[in-house]
Amino acid sequence: MPELSPRRAAILAFIRDRVAGHGRPPSLAEIAAACGLASRGAARKHVLALAEAGLVELAAGQARGVRPAGMRARADLLRLPLLGRVAAGAPIGADAGLADTLTLDARLFSAVPDYLLRVQGDSMIEEGILDGDLVGVKRTPEARDGQVVVARLDGELTIKRLERGRHALRLLPRNPAYAPIEVAPGQDFAVEGVFCGLVRRG
C-alpha cells in the first residue's frame, strides 16, 4: 500500500467506513465536511490522488461514484432470493417466503447481500430508500451504531437506522413524519442483517 499522508489516510478510512456502515459511498461534500476540508474541490483533489494510487475506484458522472478498490473484484452477477417485505414505517408482520429470485449486478451493493426484501412504507426516504425498493441485506446479528439495519421487533420486520445508547436501543426513521422506535429492555428484538444497497425498478 502506498504511504499516505495522515489527511489522505483519514479520507480513505472515511470512504471505507461509509460504504461498510451506510451501504453507499459518501459524496465529495460529505468527505469535505467529515475530514476538515475547505471545499468539495479539495476533497476531489485528494480522492483523485487516492485513485491514482489504486486505493479507490471512481465511477464517472456519479455524485457518489467513489468506492474502495477491490469491491468490483468479485463475480459480476449475483443470484439473490427475494424473501418478501420489510417495513419502512411501522413494523409489519414477517413475510419471509421466497417470492422470486433475481440476477443482479454485484456492483450495485457495497457488500455481497444474502437476500433481498421489498420495502413497504416511506419512513426511510431521507436515506434514499423508497416504497417499493428492493433492499439488499447482509445476514448478521451484529451491527454498529449508525448502521441501517433490518431488525425483528416482537416478531415483525422493519428497516431503520440503529442507535445504540448507553442504556437503550432506538430504531430511527429517516422521515420527520415518523417517531423513533424505542426498544424496551427485555423486548423481543434482534438484528437480522445490515443494509448494503438497493435496486429500484422503473
C-alpha positions, -999 to +999 in steps of 0.1 A: +000+000+000+014+034-009+025+056+020-003+082+027-004+115+045-025+115+076-051+135+058-054+111+029-054+081+052-083+097+071-102+103+039-097+067+027-108+054+061-139+076+060-148+063+025-144+027+036-164+032+068-193+049+050-195+022+024-194-005+051-217+012+075-242+030+053-242+009+022-233+036-002-202+059-008-200+094+006-204+125-016-175+149-020-193+174+002-196+147+029-159+139+026-150+175+029-172+181+060-160+149+078-123+154+070-120+191+077-115+202+040-124+236+028-144+226-002-157+198-025-128+207-048-103+200-021-120+167-014-119+158-052-082+165-053-075+141-025-099+114-040-082+117-074-048+111-057-062+080-039-075+068-073-041+073-089-026+053-061-050+025-068-068+027-035-102+038-047-122+035-079-142+063-095-174+060-115-177+089-139-207+111-137-220+098-103-224+120-073-214+091-051-190+074-075-160+067-053-156+032-038-126+014-021-106-005-047-113-042-050-151-041-044-156-050-081-131-078-080-159-103-074-184-121-096-202-095-117-236-112-113-254-123-081-285-146-079-304-134-049-337-146-033-364-121-028-378-130+006-409-108+010-414-074+026-398-052+052-415-021+067-402+014+062-429+028+085-445+009+114-432-027+116-452-052+095-456-089+101-426-110+090-432-123+054-401-143+046-415-167+020-395-169-013-412-146-037-387-146-065-350-150-074-333-121-092-299-119-110-283-085-103-251-067-109-228-072-079-216-036-082-250-023-070-240-033-035-213-023-010-211-059+003-225-091-011-260-094+002-276-127+012-311-118+002-335-090-009-366-076+008-392-053-008-397-020+011-432-011+022-436+025+035-418+058+034-400+062+068-365+060+052-369+084+023-341+107+035-318+077+033-328+073-003-349+041+005-383+044-011-415+025-010-412-005-035-374-006-035-356-039-032-330-037-005-300-060-003-294-074+032-263-090+045-273-115+072-257-108+105-268-105+141-243-077+148-245-040+137-226-009+147-242+023+159-255+043+129-259+014+105-291+009+086-304-025+097-333-049+091-345-057+126-371-080+140-391-064+168-418-085+185-419-108+155-422-081+129-396-067+105-386-031+100-357-012+083-343+017+103-310+033+114-297+017+146-288+040+175-270+023+204-273+045+236-256+038+269-287+022+283-311+017+254-315+009+217-335+030+193-346+024+157-345+058+139-366+066+108-353+090+082-385+108+077-396+135+102-432+123+099-422+092+120-411+089+156-382+068+167-389+033+179-377+027+215-366-008+222-376-016+257-354-038+280-364-074+276-384-067+244-381-093+217-356-077+194-329-089+170-308-075+142-315-097+111-290-080+088-274-048+076-284-028+045-259-030+017-276-013-013-309-013-032-325-018-066-353+004-078-374-009-106-386+017-131 
